[in-house]
Amino acid sequence: MMNTSREKKKRGGSTAVGAAPAGAEKSVPTPVAAEKPAKSGGKGRPTPKRRDAQAARQRPLVPSDRKEARRRNRERVNEARSKQNRALMTGDEANYPLAHAGPERRLARDVVDSRFNVAEWLLPFALVTLTLPLILQLVSPALYSKVGLTLIIVLWAGVIVAVLDLILLRSKVRRAMVDRFGSVPPGMVSYALLRATNIRRLRMPRPMIKRGEAPRA
């Protein structure tokens, strides 16, 4: 009997050691909040406040310092103009004004510059022919009566020759345009005729070929 009680005590003691105490709290795992996936295609910046947005909309389009704005605009215009003038002098076609840009206008210029044009001397010739009779009338009226009619005839003869030369130039320009581009672009003939009336040294853009040379490709 004593042995039996001892065995019960041993068993009871082993059970007390292995079991958890009665007052101990069970540890419960804390739930972790799942991370929300990032929205795709978001702005990536905070939304501005309403008053900030209204202030931005009410901002004037005209700068506060108008004198400074006009000065900067004037500088930009002058810089662009000087750049175009340098291009006209040096033959930099990439910076030509729109009135002289394009392969069609380049061909028209080359056709004019490759020949001798009577029309370029028509204006100086007309000035001399019209001024000389006035001088003769003041210096020697008798000589004026003899030479005045001759000078008028010479002037009209020069006009007729210049017109005939412009007609030949017109045909040459049209033929060159058709050979290269298949048709005559509008305004190219008048562009070439107007250039032909200017003295070669005063033409803008400056001639890039000499007289007698073929137009550039």
N, CA, C and O of each residue as an XYZ file, in Angstrom:
868
protein
N       0.822     -1.198      0.000
C       0.000      0.000      0.000
C       0.849      1.237      0.000
O       0.560      2.215     -0.688
N       1.894      1.180      0.777
C       2.801      2.331      0.851
C       3.485      2.535     -0.496
O       3.702      3.670     -0.920
N       3.818      1.462     -1.156
C       4.447      1.592     -2.487
C       3.481      2.179     -3.481
O       3.864      2.973     -4.341
N       2.232      1.792     -3.365
C       1.238      2.310     -4.302
C       1.037      3.790     -4.125
O       0.919      4.510     -5.116
N       0.995      4.272     -2.909
C       0.842      5.712     -2.653
C       2.044      6.496     -3.132
O       1.910      7.612     -3.634
N       3.219      5.908     -2.977
C       4.435      6.602     -3.467
C       4.432      6.764     -4.980
O       4.816      7.809     -5.505
N       3.999      5.728     -5.668
C       3.927      5.793     -7.138
C       2.936      6.840     -7.575
O       3.180      7.534     -8.562
N       1.799      6.985     -6.862
C       0.814      8.006     -7.212
C       1.378      9.400     -7.009
O       1.145     10.318     -7.795
N       2.153      9.525     -5.888
C       2.760     10.836     -5.653
C       3.751     11.192     -6.754
O       3.801     12.339     -7.200
N       4.549     10.201     -7.199
C       5.520     10.455     -8.275
C       4.819     10.867     -9.559
O       5.222     11.794    -10.262
N       3.732     10.117     -9.830
C       2.996     10.439    -11.064
C       2.378     11.827    -10.980
O       2.390     12.588    -11.948
N       1.844     12.142     -9.816
C       1.244     13.485     -9.650
C       2.260     14.582     -9.727
O       1.982     15.661    -10.249
N       3.451     14.317     -9.206
C       4.511     15.342     -9.284
C       5.002     15.570    -10.686
O       5.285     16.702    -11.078
N       5.107     14.495    -11.450
C       5.545     14.665    -12.844
C       4.524     15.405    -13.655
O       4.861     16.152    -14.574
N       3.235     15.190    -13.304
C       2.192     15.906    -14.039
C       2.199     17.372    -13.711
O       1.927     18.196    -14.585
N       2.495     17.719    -12.513
C       2.521     19.149    -12.128
C       3.650     19.887    -12.760
O       3.522     21.065    -13.094
N       4.775     19.205    -12.932
C       5.940     19.875    -13.559
C       5.698     20.114    -15.021
O       6.004     21.204    -15.504
N       5.176     19.178    -15.744
C       4.985     19.307    -17.196
C       3.868     20.213    -17.585
O       3.917     20.770    -18.682
N       2.817     20.416    -16.737
C       1.661     21.234    -17.108
C       1.954     22.681    -16.861
O       2.793     23.046    -16.038
N       1.220     23.518    -17.616
C       1.395     24.966    -17.459
C       0.675     25.410    -16.231
O      -0.300     24.784    -15.816
N       1.158     26.529    -15.613
C       0.489     27.005    -14.416
C      -0.903     27.471    -14.755
O      -1.197     27.845    -15.891
N      -1.779     27.441    -13.724
C      -3.193     27.743    -13.956
C      -3.425     29.190    -14.301
O      -4.307     29.503    -15.100
N      -2.641     30.091    -13.708
C      -2.880     31.534    -13.961
C      -2.171     32.091    -15.171
O      -2.313     33.275    -15.476
N      -1.412     31.270    -15.865
C      -0.644     31.788    -17.034
C      -1.569     32.069    -18.214
O      -2.463     31.270    -18.495
N      -1.364     33.240    -18.942
C      -2.177     33.632    -20.117
C      -1.597     33.025    -21.380
O      -0.383     32.944    -21.566
N      -2.489     32.611    -22.221
C      -2.063     32.057    -23.509
C      -1.629     33.178    -24.450
O      -2.324     34.188    -24.556
N      -0.485     33.020    -25.142
C       0.029     34.046    -26.095
C      -0.676     33.890    -27.436
O      -0.579     32.859    -28.102
N      -1.395     34.959    -27.810
C      -2.120     34.934    -29.073
C      -1.351     35.772    -30.092
O      -1.014     36.911    -29.770
N      -1.050     35.288    -31.295
C      -0.277     36.083    -32.300
C      -1.079     37.281    -32.764
O      -2.268     37.165    -33.059
N      -0.412     38.461    -32.829
C      -1.058     39.709    -33.249
C      -1.227     39.717    -34.763
O      -0.255     39.503    -35.487
N      -2.420     39.955    -35.249
C      -2.610     39.944    -36.727
C      -1.904     41.127    -37.377
O      -2.006     42.253    -36.890
N      -1.194     40.882    -38.467
C      -0.463     41.915    -39.218
C      -1.343     42.412    -40.348
O      -1.868     41.631    -41.141
N      -1.497     43.751    -40.407
C      -2.345     44.331    -41.470
C      -1.702     44.134    -42.836
O      -0.513     44.400    -43.007
N      -2.449     43.688    -43.767
C      -1.923     43.450    -45.120
C      -1.661     44.788    -45.809
O      -2.490     45.696    -45.753
N      -0.505     44.901    -46.457
C      -0.145     46.132    -47.158
C      -0.988     46.280    -48.411
O      -1.166     45.339    -49.185
N      -1.500     47.485    -48.585
C      -2.299     47.758    -49.780
C      -1.398     47.912    -50.990
O      -0.392     48.618    -50.930
N      -1.742     47.270    -52.068
C      -0.896     47.413    -53.267
C      -0.945     48.838    -53.788
O      -1.987     49.492    -53.738
N       0.208     49.324    -54.297
C       0.296     50.694    -54.826
C      -0.542     50.818    -56.082
O      -0.533     49.942    -56.947
N      -1.256     51.909    -56.164
C      -2.086     52.156    -57.334
C      -1.222     52.450    -58.543
O      -0.311     53.277    -58.494
N      -1.521     51.765    -59.613
C      -0.774     52.003    -60.847
C      -1.366     53.181    -61.583
O      -2.584     53.354    -61.630
N      -0.494     53.988    -62.157
C      -0.971     55.119    -62.932
C      -1.346     56.314    -62.079
O      -2.062     57.196    -62.553
N      -0.874     56.375    -60.800
C      -1.188     57.514    -59.967
C      -0.401     58.743    -60.376
O       0.498     58.674    -61.215
N      -0.754     59.878    -59.767
C      -0.091     61.137    -60.118
C       1.348     61.174    -59.619
O       2.206     61.812    -60.229
N       1.619     60.467    -58.472
C       2.967     60.482    -57.942
C       3.288     61.763    -57.193
O       4.451     61.996    -56.863
N       2.308     62.593    -56.915
C       2.520     63.847    -56.195
C       1.255     64.149    -55.400
O       0.168     63.705    -55.768
N       1.389     64.888    -54.332
C       0.188     65.205    -53.541
C      -0.747     66.133    -54.290
O      -0.321     66.976    -55.080
N      -2.033     65.956    -54.022
C      -3.031     66.817    -54.656
C      -2.944     68.213    -54.063
O      -2.975     68.362    -52.841
N      -2.834     69.254    -54.910
C      -2.729     70.613    -54.364
C      -4.009     71.028    -53.675
O      -5.100     70.544    -53.974
N      -3.832     71.942    -52.741
C      -5.000     72.460    -52.040
C      -5.844     73.306    -52.982
O      -5.389     73.761    -54.032
N      -7.070     73.493    -52.572
C      -8.012     74.228    -53.435
C      -7.580     75.670    -53.605
O      -7.633     76.209    -54.711
N      -7.151     76.300    -52.522
C      -6.750     77.705    -52.623
C      -5.487     77.882    -53.457
O      -5.326     78.889    -54.147
N      -4.574     76.880    -53.389
C      -3.383     76.953    -54.234
C      -3.743     76.821    -55.703
O      -3.182     77.518    -56.549
N      -4.669     75.937    -56.006
C      -5.098     75.775    -57.402
C      -5.788     77.029    -57.908
O      -5.578     77.440    -59.049
N      -6.615     77.640    -57.062
C      -7.281     78.880    -57.481
C      -6.277     80.009    -57.682
O      -6.424     80.807    -58.607
N      -5.268     80.084    -56.836
C      -4.253     81.127    -57.000
C      -3.465     80.932    -58.271
O      -3.088     81.906    -58.922
N      -3.202     79.661    -58.644
C      -2.476     79.401    -59.886
C      -3.301     79.788    -61.103
O      -2.773     80.297    -62.091
N      -4.637     79.533    -61.016
C      -5.490     79.913    -62.144
C      -5.643     81.417    -62.269
O      -5.823     81.931    -63.373
N      -5.575     82.125    -61.162
C      -5.740     83.571    -61.191
C      -4.445     84.314    -61.489
O      -4.435     85.544    -61.527
N      -3.352     83.583    -61.700
C      -2.071     84.228    -62.002
C      -2.134     84.876    -63.381
O      -2.573     84.220    -64.326
N      -1.717     86.130    -63.542
C      -1.830     86.814    -64.843
C      -0.901     86.214    -65.873
O       0.221     85.815    -65.562
N      -1.391     86.154    -67.136
C      -0.569     85.634    -68.229
C       0.513     86.625    -68.635
O       1.583     86.213    -69.083
N       0.263     87.902    -68.490
C       1.239     88.930    -68.840
C       2.240     89.058    -67.709
O       1.835     89.183    -66.553
N       3.543     89.032    -68.002
C       4.518     89.167    -66.928
C       4.399     90.513    -66.239
O       3.947     91.497    -66.825
N       4.818     90.533    -64.976
C       4.684     91.757    -64.199
C       5.570     92.873    -64.744
O       5.156     94.031    -64.793
N       6.785     92.526    -65.150
C       7.713     93.528    -65.684
C       7.596     93.531    -67.205
O       8.270     92.756    -67.885
N       6.752     94.390    -67.728
C       6.521     94.407    -69.168
C       7.717     94.977    -69.922
O       8.003     94.553    -71.041
N       8.405     95.917    -69.330
C       9.581     96.490    -70.003
C      10.653     95.425    -70.205
O      11.274     95.352    -71.266
N      10.863     94.614    -69.197
C      11.855     93.546    -69.318
C      11.426     92.526    -70.362
O      12.256     92.022    -71.119
N      10.124     92.218    -70.405
C       9.630     91.269    -71.400
C       9.797     91.826    -72.811
O      10.185     91.095    -73.722
N       9.508     93.107    -72.999
C       9.693     93.706    -74.325
C      11.156     93.739    -74.714
O      11.497     93.535    -75.879
N      12.023     93.993    -73.746
C      13.457     94.027    -74.037
C      13.963     92.655    -74.460
O      14.745     92.541    -75.404
N      13.519     91.613    -73.764
C      13.944     90.261    -74.123
C      13.397     89.857    -75.482
O      14.095     89.229    -76.278
N      12.151     90.216    -75.743
C      11.572     89.899    -77.049
C      12.307     90.622    -78.161
O      12.542     90.049    -79.225
N      12.673     91.875    -77.929
C      13.430     92.634    -78.921
C      14.800     92.012    -79.160
O      15.274     91.971    -80.296
N      15.432     91.534    -78.109
C      16.740     90.894    -78.267
C      16.619     89.609    -79.073
O      17.463     89.327    -79.923
N      15.564     88.822    -78.809
C      15.382     87.586    -79.584
C      15.134     87.883    -81.058
O      15.657     87.190    -81.931
N      14.340     88.911    -81.334
C      14.057     89.254    -82.729
C      15.322     89.740    -83.428
O      15.589     89.357    -84.567
N      16.097     90.578    -82.755
C      17.334     91.088    -83.355
C      18.347     89.972    -83.586
O      19.048     89.955    -84.598
N      18.416     89.050    -82.644
C      19.352     87.929    -82.811
C      18.953     87.048    -83.989
O      19.806     86.639    -84.777
N      17.654     86.753    -84.111
C      17.199     85.945    -85.243
C      17.415     86.667    -86.567
O      17.769     86.041    -87.565
N      17.204     87.979    -86.580
C      17.391     88.746    -87.816
C      18.854     88.786    -88.224
O      19.175     88.618    -89.400
N      19.737     89.004    -87.268
C      21.161     89.027    -87.588
C      21.658     87.663    -88.045
O      22.540     87.573    -88.898
N      21.086     86.595    -87.474
C      21.456     85.249    -87.909
C      21.026     84.999    -89.341
O      21.762     84.384    -90.112
N      19.848     85.467    -89.704
C      19.374     85.308    -91.080
C      20.198     86.146    -92.051
O      20.478     85.708    -93.167
N      20.589     87.352    -91.632
C      21.417     88.195    -92.505
C      22.782     87.567    -92.750
O      23.300     87.615    -93.865
N      23.363     86.980    -91.712
C      24.648     86.291    -91.905
C      24.488     85.104    -92.842
O      25.362     84.825    -93.662
N      23.367     84.410    -92.714
C      23.129     83.270    -93.601
C      22.984     83.724    -95.053
O      23.470     83.046    -95.959
N      22.327     84.853    -95.288
C      22.185     85.361    -96.656
C      23.523     85.782    -97.239
O      23.734     85.678    -98.448
N      24.421     86.251    -96.398
C      25.727     86.683    -96.882
C      26.669     85.507    -97.141
O      27.469     85.545    -98.077
N      26.576     84.470    -96.318
C      27.514     83.356    -96.404
C      26.981     82.161    -97.182
O      27.740     81.244    -97.496
N      25.681     82.155    -97.500
C      25.113     81.024    -98.214
C      24.708     79.877    -97.329
O      24.610     78.746    -97.805
N      24.464     80.127    -96.036
C      24.015     79.088    -95.103
C      22.519     78.877    -95.315
O      21.703     79.545    -94.680
N      22.160     77.965    -96.191
C      20.760     77.779    -96.575
C      19.903     77.226    -95.440
O      18.680     77.358    -95.475
N      20.527     76.605    -94.432
C      19.742     76.075    -93.314
C      19.094     77.184    -92.496
O      18.084     76.951    -91.832
N      19.661     78.382    -92.534
C      19.137     79.503    -91.757
C      18.553     80.601    -92.638
O      18.385     81.734    -92.185
N      18.244     80.279    -93.886
C      17.611     81.266    -94.760
C      16.206     81.597    -94.261
O      15.556     80.747    -93.652
N      15.732     82.806    -94.505
C      14.310     83.092    -94.258
C      13.433     82.245    -95.173
O      13.896     81.704    -96.177
N      12.164     82.141    -94.806
C      11.246     81.320    -95.590
C      11.096     81.827    -97.019
O      10.809     81.049    -97.929
N      11.288     83.127    -97.219
C      11.139     83.686    -98.566
C      12.231     83.213    -99.512
O      12.080     83.338   -100.728
N      13.336     82.669    -98.986
C      14.445     82.221    -99.835
C      14.802     80.752    -99.608
O      15.778     80.269   -100.182
N      14.048     80.041    -98.799
C      14.379     78.658    -98.468
C      13.774     77.696    -99.489
O      12.782     78.002   -100.151
N      14.401     76.528    -99.594
C      13.865     75.483   -100.454
C      14.701     75.242   -101.694
O      15.349     76.162   -102.193
N      14.696     73.998   -102.206
C      15.479     73.679   -103.406
C      14.954     74.366   -104.656
O      15.730     74.626   -105.575
N      13.664     74.667   -104.720
C      13.110     75.341   -105.902
C      13.672     76.749   -106.038
O      14.061     77.165   -107.130
N      13.714     77.479   -104.931
C      14.256     78.842   -104.982
C      15.754     78.840   -105.235
O      16.281     79.743   -105.885
N      16.438     77.826   -104.721
C      17.872     77.731   -104.995
C      18.122     77.530   -106.483
O      19.029     78.141   -107.047
N      17.324     76.677   -107.123
C      17.483     76.477   -108.568
C      17.166     77.759   -109.328
O      17.863     78.098   -110.284
N      16.115     78.480   -108.913
C      15.779     79.734   -109.589
C      16.912     80.748   -109.457
O      17.228     81.456   -110.413
N      17.519     80.820   -108.285
C      18.647     81.748   -108.096
C      19.829     81.364   -108.961
O      20.472     82.222   -109.566
N      20.115     80.073   -109.019
C      21.267     79.630   -109.804
C      21.068     79.889   -111.302
O      22.017     80.244   -112.002
N      19.838     79.712   -111.791
C      19.583     79.988   -113.206
C      19.814     81.467   -113.506
O      20.374     81.809   -114.547
N      19.391     82.331   -112.609
C      19.589     83.772   -112.814
C      21.060     84.144   -112.710
O      21.579     84.904   -113.527
N      21.730     83.597   -111.692
C      23.117     83.983   -111.448
C      24.084     83.397   -112.468
O      25.213     83.871   -112.587
N      23.661     82.375   -113.206
C      24.566     81.740   -114.157
C      24.631     82.463   -115.505
O      25.395     82.055   -116.380
N      23.842     83.534   -115.691
C      23.808     84.227   -116.980
C      23.932     85.736   -116.782
O      23.781     86.253   -115.675
N      24.206     86.412   -117.868
C      24.218     87.874   -117.873
C      22.803     88.362   -118.158
O      22.192     87.982   -119.157
N      22.291     89.206   -117.270
C      20.925     89.686   -117.366
C      20.926     91.175   -117.730
O      21.525     91.994   -117.034
N      20.258     91.506   -118.812
C      20.184     92.896   -119.242
C      19.376     93.726   -118.250
O      19.659     94.906   -118.043
N      18.378     93.110   -117.646
C      17.486     93.859   -116.766
C      18.197     94.412   -115.539
O      17.739     95.398   -114.961
N      19.313     93.797   -115.126
C      19.995     94.307   -113.943
C      20.640     95.673   -114.194
O      20.908     96.413   -113.248
N      20.884     96.001   -115.432
C      21.464     97.314   -115.753
C      20.426     98.297   -116.264
O      20.766     99.421   -116.631
N      19.166     97.889   -116.293
C      18.134     98.768   -116.828
C      17.910     99.989   -115.936
O      17.787    101.103   -116.443
N      17.857     99.800   -114.640
C      17.610    100.923   -113.735
C      18.759    101.940   -113.758
O      18.485    103.134   -113.879
N      20.032    101.529   -113.647
C      21.104    102.528   -113.773
C      21.103    103.220   -115.138
O      21.336    104.425   -115.232
N      20.843    102.455   -116.181
C      20.800    103.047   -117.521
C      19.673    104.071   -117.637
O      19.854    105.129   -118.239
N      18.512    103.760   -117.063
C      17.387    104.693   -117.101
C      17.693    105.954   -116.299
O      17.324    107.052   -116.716
N      18.352    105.816   -115.171
C      18.704    106.999   -114.386
C      19.639    107.927   -115.148
O      19.461    109.145   -115.132
N      20.633    107.352   -115.815
C      21.564    108.179   -116.598
C      20.843    108.823   -117.773
O      21.055    110.002   -118.060
N      20.010    108.076   -118.442
C      19.318    108.594   -119.624
C      18.322    109.700   -119.270
O      18.111    110.620   -120.060
N      17.720    109.614   -118.102
C      16.761    110.635   -117.685
C      17.444    111.850   -117.042
O      16.920    112.962   -117.106
N      18.594    111.641   -116.433
C      19.290    112.758   -115.777
C      20.078    113.594   -116.771
O      20.173    114.813   -116.624
N      20.645    112.946   -117.782
C      21.470    113.677   -118.753
C      20.715    114.766   -119.511
O      21.268    115.852   -119.687
N      19.492    114.541   -119.968
C      18.778    115.633   -120.644
C      18.528    116.841   -119.749
O      18.559    117.974   -120.229
N      18.280    116.624   -118.457
C      18.088    117.752   -117.553
C      19.350    118.588   -117.422
O      19.289    119.816   -117.361
N      20.482    117.923   -117.379
C      21.747    118.660   -117.286
C      22.028    119.411   -118.585
O      22.465    120.562   -118.562
N      21.775    118.752   -119.722
C      22.006    119.419   -121.007
C      21.068    120.613   -121.200
O      21.444    121.620   -121.799
N      19.880    120.490   -120.700
C      18.936    121.609   -120.842
C      19.402    122.828   -120.070
O      19.135    123.952   -120.494
N      20.076    122.649   -118.972
C      20.587    123.769   -118.196
C      21.892    124.298   -118.760
O      22.133    125.505   -118.737
N      22.737    123.408   -119.268
C      24.054    123.829   -119.762
C      23.966    124.344   -121.179
O      24.431    125.448   -121.461
N      23.382    123.574   -122.077
C      23.325    123.947   -123.497
C      21.968    123.550   -124.065
O      21.788    122.400   -124.463
N      21.010    124.473   -124.112
C      19.697    124.134   -124.678
C      19.757    123.679   -126.135
O      18.961    122.844   -126.566
N      20.726    124.246   -126.903
C      20.836    123.850   -128.307
C      21.239    122.381   -128.426
O      20.690    121.648   -129.248
N      22.193    121.955   -127.609
C      22.624    120.555   -127.629
C      21.505    119.638   -127.124
O      21.354    118.513   -127.601
N      20.747    120.113   -126.183
C      19.636    119.315   -125.665
C      18.591    119.042   -126.746
O      18.044    117.942   -126.822
N      18.320    120.034   -127.569
C      17.332    119.855   -128.637
C      17.786    118.823   -129.664
O      16.956    118.198   -130.325
N      19.094    118.641   -129.800
C      19.607    117.670   -130.755
C      19.719    116.271   -130.142
O      19.472    115.271   -130.816
N      20.095    116.210   -128.858
C      20.401    114.921   -128.227
C      19.217    114.392   -127.424
O      19.130    113.187   -127.186
N      18.313    115.256   -127.008
C      17.234    114.819   -126.120
C      16.384    113.712   -126.710
O      16.093    112.728   -126.030
N      15.979    113.858   -127.969
C      15.156    112.839   -128.616
C      15.919    111.525   -128.771
O      15.351    110.443   -128.626
N      17.217    111.637   -129.067
C      18.032    110.418   -129.222
C      18.115    109.643   -127.910
O      18.043    108.414   -127.899
N      18.267    110.373   -126.807
C      18.349    109.701   -125.504
C      17.046    108.986   -125.153
O      17.065    107.898   -124.577
N      15.928    109.592   -125.496
C      14.635    108.941   -125.227
C      14.494    107.660   -126.045
O      14.012    106.643   -125.547
N      14.923    107.721   -127.314
C      14.865    106.521   -128.157
C      15.766    105.422   -127.604
O      15.390    104.250   -127.580
N      16.955    105.815   -127.162
C      17.881    104.829   -126.584
C      17.292    104.207   -125.322
O      17.423    103.004   -125.097
N      16.643    105.028   -124.503
C      16.036    104.513   -123.276
C      14.964    103.473   -123.588
O      14.945    102.408   -122.970
N      14.084    103.759   -124.522
C      13.037    102.805   -124.876
C      13.612    101.553   -125.537
O      13.084    100.454   -125.362
N      14.677    101.721   -126.281
C      15.327    100.543   -126.862
C      15.892     99.642   -125.767
O      15.797     98.418   -125.853
N      16.485    100.256   -124.729
C      16.991     99.456   -123.606
C      15.875     98.730   -122.870
O      16.047     97.587   -122.447
N      14.726     99.392   -122.717
C      13.588     98.752   -122.060
C      13.116     97.545   -122.860
O      12.810     96.497   -122.290
N      13.058     97.696   -124.191
C      12.596     96.583   -125.033
C      13.561     95.406   -124.962
O      13.141     94.252   -124.874
N      14.861     95.707   -124.999
C      15.861     94.631   -124.914
C      15.777     93.920   -123.567
O      15.892     92.696   -123.502
N      15.577     94.682   -122.493
C      15.479     94.070   -121.169
C      14.240     93.180   -121.059
O      14.295     92.108   -120.456
N      13.141     93.620   -121.633
C      11.921     92.810   -121.593
C      12.105     91.514   -122.370
O      11.677     90.451   -121.921
N      12.743     91.603   -123.540
C      13.003     90.385   -124.319
C      13.921     89.435   -123.565
O      13.737     88.219   -123.616
N      14.906     89.982   -122.867
C      15.811     89.131   -122.089
C      15.071     88.468   -120.932
O      15.348     87.311   -120.615
N      14.148     89.164   -120.302
C      13.362     88.562   -119.230
C      12.459     87.453   -119.756
O      12.221     86.466   -119.060
N      11.959     87.605   -120.967
C      11.135     86.543   -121.556
C      11.967     85.286   -121.778
O      11.507     84.174   -121.519
N      13.199     85.470   -122.261
C      14.086     84.318   -122.428
C      14.422     83.677   -121.080
O      14.475     82.453   -120.961
N      14.647     84.514   -120.071
C      14.934     83.981   -118.737
C      13.734     83.209   -118.193
O      13.904     82.168   -117.559
N      12.552     83.701   -118.430
C      11.340     83.007   -117.969
C      11.255     81.606   -118.565
O      10.950     80.644   -117.858
N      11.522     81.491   -119.858
C      11.496     80.170   -120.500
C      12.578     79.259   -119.937
O      12.354     78.060   -119.768
N      13.738     79.812   -119.651
C      14.830     79.001   -119.117
C      14.523     78.507   -117.707
O      14.822     77.362   -117.367
N      13.938     79.356   -116.906
C      13.593     78.951   -115.540
C      12.521     77.872   -115.550
O      12.626     76.889   -114.817
N      11.502     78.042   -116.364
C      10.434     77.048   -116.437
C      10.975     75.702   -116.919
O      10.584     74.654   -116.405
N      11.863     75.731   -117.895
C      12.427     74.492   -118.407
C      13.271     73.795   -117.343
O      13.220     72.572   -117.214
N      14.041     74.561   -116.586
C      14.860     73.967   -115.524
C      14.000     73.381   -114.412
O      14.329     72.327   -113.868
N      12.908     74.048   -114.068
C      12.019     73.542   -113.026
C      11.346     72.242   -113.455
O      11.244     71.305   -112.664
N      10.889     72.182   -114.700
C      10.227     70.973   -115.183
C      11.218     69.815   -115.256
O      10.865     68.685   -114.918
N      12.442     70.074   -115.688
C      13.440     69.007   -115.789
C      13.790     68.423   -114.420
O      14.032     67.221   -114.306
N      13.820     69.256   -113.388
C      14.252     68.769   -112.079
C      13.091     68.341   -111.190
O      13.199     67.330   -110.496
N      12.005     69.065   -111.189
C      10.910     68.803   -110.263
C       9.654     68.276   -110.941
O       8.706     67.891   -110.255
N       9.622     68.247   -112.265
C       8.461     67.734   -112.969
C       7.377     68.754   -113.231
O       6.492     68.506   -114.049
N       7.416     69.888   -112.567
C       6.443     70.951   -112.768
C       7.063     72.261   -112.290
O       8.151     72.275   -111.715
N       6.359     73.346   -112.536
C       6.839     74.668   -112.130
C       6.104     75.065   -110.852
O       4.905     75.338   -110.907
N       6.776     75.106   -109.711
C       6.102     75.527   -108.479
C       5.604     76.963   -108.593
O       6.258     77.784   -109.236
N       4.487     77.280   -107.999
C       3.960     78.644   -108.109
C       4.879     79.656   -107.444
O       5.412     79.429   -106.358
N       5.047     80.787   -108.135
C       5.858     81.875   -107.604
C       7.320     81.812   -107.954
O       8.041     82.778   -107.703
N       7.802     80.703   -108.533
C       9.223     80.575   -108.806
C       9.668     81.432   -109.994
O      10.779     81.961   -109.993
N       8.818     81.570   -110.993
C       9.189     82.383   -112.156
C       9.292     83.856   -111.767
O      10.256     84.527   -112.135
N       8.323     84.353   -111.039
C       8.376     85.745   -110.596
C       9.537     85.978   -109.637
O      10.130     87.057   -109.635
N       9.868     84.977   -108.821
C      11.020     85.080   -107.926
C      12.311     85.243   -108.715
O      13.170     86.048   -108.356
N      12.443     84.476   -109.791
C      13.640     84.571   -110.616
C      13.686     85.891   -111.391
O      14.751     86.501   -111.494
N      12.568     86.336   -111.928
C      12.556     87.586   -112.687
C      12.867     88.779   -111.788
O      13.577     89.695   -112.204
N      12.354     88.779   -110.580
C      12.658     89.871   -109.658
C      14.132     89.888   -109.282
O      14.721     90.959   -109.136
N      14.730     88.723   -109.123
C      16.160     88.668   -108.816
C      16.993     89.159   -109.995
O      18.049     89.764   -109.810
N      16.515     88.897   -111.200
C      17.269     89.312   -112.387
C      17.316     90.821   -112.556
O      18.206     91.332   -113.236
N      16.379     91.551   -111.953
C      16.383     93.012   -112.065
C      17.345     93.679   -111.088
O      17.568     94.887   -111.175
N      17.916     92.919   -110.165
C      18.875     93.464   -109.208
C      20.302     93.290   -109.725
O      20.628     92.300   -110.380
N      21.137     94.272   -109.418
C      22.551     94.166   -109.788
C      23.173     92.991   -109.037
O      22.835     92.743   -107.879
N      24.063     92.284   -109.681
C      24.591     91.036   -109.124
C      25.208     91.245   -107.744
O      25.004     90.415   -106.857
N      25.945     92.314   -107.539
C      26.599     92.537   -106.251
C      25.618     92.856   -105.130
O      25.950     92.714   -103.953
N      24.428     93.281   -105.484
C      23.437     93.662   -104.479
C      22.395     92.580   -104.242
O      21.464     92.795   -103.466
N      22.518     91.442   -104.875
C      21.515     90.397   -104.727
C      21.644     89.707   -103.379
O      22.742     89.461   -102.882
N      20.494     89.408   -102.810
C      20.419     88.676   -101.557
C      19.400     87.548   -101.732
O      18.270     87.790   -102.155
N      19.797     86.327   -101.409
C      21.106     85.838   -100.970
C      22.193     86.048   -102.028
O      21.908     86.165   -103.219
N      23.418     86.092   -101.571
C      24.534     86.299   -102.463
C      24.642     85.159   -103.474
O      24.373     84.006   -103.138
N      25.037     85.477   -104.718
C      25.215     84.408   -105.720
C      26.273     83.404   -105.278
O      27.339     83.783   -104.793
N      25.968     82.127   -105.449
C      26.865     81.057   -105.050
C      27.590     80.430   -106.234
O      28.463     79.584   -106.044
N      27.240     80.832   -107.451
C      27.920     80.346   -108.651
C      28.317     81.522   -109.510
O      27.769     82.617   -109.381
N      29.274     81.290   -110.387
C      29.732     82.328   -111.303
C      28.936     82.280   -112.596
O      28.212     81.323   -112.874
N      29.091     83.328   -113.366
C      28.420     83.359   -114.676
C      28.992     82.259   -115.573
O      30.206     82.067   -115.634
N      28.128     81.559   -116.249
C      28.554     80.482   -117.130
C      28.554     79.114   -116.467
O      28.640     78.105   -117.166
N      28.461     79.042   -115.142
C      28.434     77.754   -114.456
C      27.023     77.161   -114.479
O      26.022     77.868   -114.593
N      26.993     75.846   -114.366
C      25.695     75.151   -114.330
C      25.074     75.264   -112.947
O      25.802     75.343   -111.958
N      23.765     75.275   -112.849
C      23.107     75.315   -111.534
C      23.508     74.123   -110.684
O      23.801     73.040   -111.191
N      23.513     74.348   -109.394
C      23.888     73.275   -108.473
C      22.804     72.198   -108.413
O      21.624     72.465   -108.642
N      23.227     70.998   -108.105
C      22.287     69.869   -108.006
C      21.451     69.965   -106.739
O      20.609     69.103   -106.488
